[in-house]
Amino acid sequence: MNERWNDLSPLDPGRDPERWEALLRGTRAAAAGELARRAFAAGPAGQLARWVSPALAMAASLVIAAWGMLALAEGTPQTATAPGVAEAMGVPFAMTVSAEEGARDAADQLLLPDFLETR
């Protein structure tokens, strides 16, 4: 085994420029796909592309959770009641509850302080 290298002239690229340029073209052509992928990944589109998969996974899990909640909610029957006269007229709920309970006048109950009596 020869551990001393005396003649390195075969490694000189200036010795055969055509061969050297062909080697460079071949290397660049072989690396073009990877270089394009790296250029894309370094840009803003690459940053967004890295978020697509986790975002889709989160959206899918939310859809599944919402579907499950709806499936559970459909199991319990809920009766729909027709709106009352006050509700249909747009009277606030707080006023209708106090009036239905037979307390003082609902408007006075909301507008007057507690220590004042209307009657």
Residue pairs with C-beta under 8 A, 6 or more apart in sequence:
9 15
13 20
14 20
40 46
40 49
41 49
84 96
86 95
86 96
86 99
87 93
87 96
94 106
94 110
95 106
95 107
95 110
96 106
98 104
98 106
98 109
98 110
99 105
99 106
103 109
104 118
104 119
105 118
108 118
112 118
